[in-house]
Amino acid sequence: MKKSRTEERPQPAQIEAIERCIERGKLAEADERLKRLQAAFPNFKPLRRLAYEIARESGDTLRRVFSAWEWCAASPNSTPAFTALAESSGVHFPYLFLHALEQLMALGENPGVDLATVRAALSSDISEDEGRRIDLCQVLLASGKAAEAGALVEHITQVSAQNNFGQALFAQGKIVRADAVFAAVVESAPENLFALGRLLTLRLWLAGRDAALPLADRLLALMPKTIDAAGQQIDGAILLGRLKQAEAVYLATLKAPWYAENSKRDAQAEARLHMSGALVAWRQERHEVAVSRLDIISDDSEDIANLRTQCTFFRMTANTPDWTIGQLTQWWPIAHILSLHPEKLTKDGELFTLWQVPMPHPDYLLAVALNGGKAARSLAIAALQFQAQSAEFDQSAARLAMIELLNLPCGPDAVRSALHRWLIETGLLEKDAPVLLHVGGKSTEARPLELTIHAEAMEEETVLDAADQRIYGEAMDLINRGQSAKAQQLMEKLLPRYPDYPRVLTAVAVLREAGGEPIDQWAPLIRRAAEIDPDYFFARTGLVKLLAAEGKVAEASALLAPLLELKEMHSSEWRSLILAQIQLAKANADLPALTRLNAMLRDCIERFG
């Protein structure tokens, strides 16, 4: 008689390691460990319990409900699974809650809740099965399963079901069909603010600002009855730049008779409301008001904390806070994007050459880049760049949208600096044409840089003999590979033989400084190099740093000025120049300049190493 095949399962120690991570709050590590086990043992049901426990500890309601639902689907006779579904769905998903209670009773458990009381609180215009489908649709949508979500509610005519169906279509990239679904909802329920808000967004996508404006008028004319509905009005107004109307809705919502009770029931909607209100105040340059509105938010997430910090320190750094309305899924059809490009969302050229849905209008991309946050902005700029270089689109409109974006507070200054440089490098910005650039929290006229930076080997006359030239070259290779200590050993050998050669003097000085040696061990070498050859680039930048550190700011600035007029330089010279400017900014206590220069240094390192 053959022995039955033993089910493959993880080692107990692997399960225990995940449980320890959850207990210690190391949820990211727990998640990674769990994913590896799920890939290796896809049919091992107890892993569903661990997925639920991680989701529960994350505080993400939708993720928690989805994990509970998957656990129930894998283990339909599991009391703990349906208990988890009941505990997680609660007031947010009443039909799933009822379903979980019914299953617990079928399994012989007493859920401790009167089902008749639960049913009495449910809507009378849909059946329990339809309600369960609508609840589950929302959970699946949030979990990236747009096609399955849409199939659940497509044929349910109730308004919330069709709104969810429209969302599912959008996520799949079926933009025109989603527009038609939301238009039908608005026709049947003219005061449905969610449908109006989504229709406004889709019209902006398909046809631009002029097509969206009439819908904004309708949206803002309605009287909201919930915080979520008011949020739809505010976000629609922000999207089209109607800040005064957005502020009016925000203030009216705080005074609404239903506000206090509604805020108790929906803390997340209240947090979104104050976030939008803070954004409006910030855009109106009422920075202290914006910070006070952020302080109202009880959410202690890392994102909110970071935004508070950015706003609080704006006066010192003058770097624009990275405001975000909604989630990435609100702006982009993520299910479609993942179907094209599962590993990386923002590889511009690759993604948009595969694009299979209507390309967003430049007006939409401009609004998303300004309001959608980092990931949504990256995709929006990538789409504008693609359109500006493709003959099948309105290249001029895309180019003008990017030039307009340069002068809008769309995230940190580095975003606009990178876009500015791209426009110049691709020839979309005329070399002599001035542009307005939003830098340091204000609009500044800037002319495109006529600076060419290259990484080709520099040809210089040398006094080194052939053998020492090889040593010098080997040392420079080591520096490029990040092995400064070994490079310094080689350069130090050259110094006694070439005590008056600026290239060796500056190289040894830089390596000694990088190695943490006292200033008196390397500063004299810089001064000697600058004395011998005042025009040697690295000697000059080194001397600028020294003078700035000594507080001789005027002298340092005068020495630096000619270098800023150069039209071409090597990437190593560019990096040295940035470092000299950073030292000067520190001496001047110019924090906005320091922020911009550090961003330039990061960019230089990313581009050239």
PyMOL commands that set and color helices and strands:
alter all, ss='L'
color gray80, all
select helices_A, chain A and resi 12-23+27-40+46-58+61-74+79-89+94-106+115-120+128-142+146-153+159-171+175-188+193-207+209-221+227-239+243-255+259-265+267-283+287-296+302-312+314-317+328-331+334-340+348-353+362-371+374-388+395-405+413-425+466-480+484-494+502-514+519-521+523-532+537-549+553-564+571-587+591-608
alter helices_A, ss='H'
color red, helices_A
select strands_A, chain A and resi 435-439+442-446+452-454+568-570
alter strands_A, ss='S'
color yellow, strands_A
deselect
rebuild
show_as cartoon
